[in-house]
């Protein structure tokens, strides 16, 4: 039978190992801001195998975020939303160059009145 001290050491080492595994994977945030000047619906940021829950229905000036994402970033993502007149806007945007493979920060997607999307990175 293991001594109590040895059990505590094994438990502590196991917890350290689990914590190091969890932090070894990328974890970032996607933030969507509605700067269109009107309410929108079905706002999403997606790519193959991933669809962000950030967005959805949004009033003007509102932002929404999806946190603790661990899916590897592609070079390009699809941003979509629908305006009150039923028009679906779609723009494929590039992830800014220089974003590291193990990115930890926030990707900001700002939806603009003219249907464009601006992307900004905060590390």
Secondary structure, 3 states (H helix, E strand, C coil): CCCHHHHHHHHHHHHHHHHHHHHHCCCEEEEEEEECCCCEEEEEEEECCEECCCCEEECCCCEEEEEEECCCCCCEEEEEEEECCCCEEEEEEECCCCCCCCCCCEEEEEEECCCCEEEEEEC
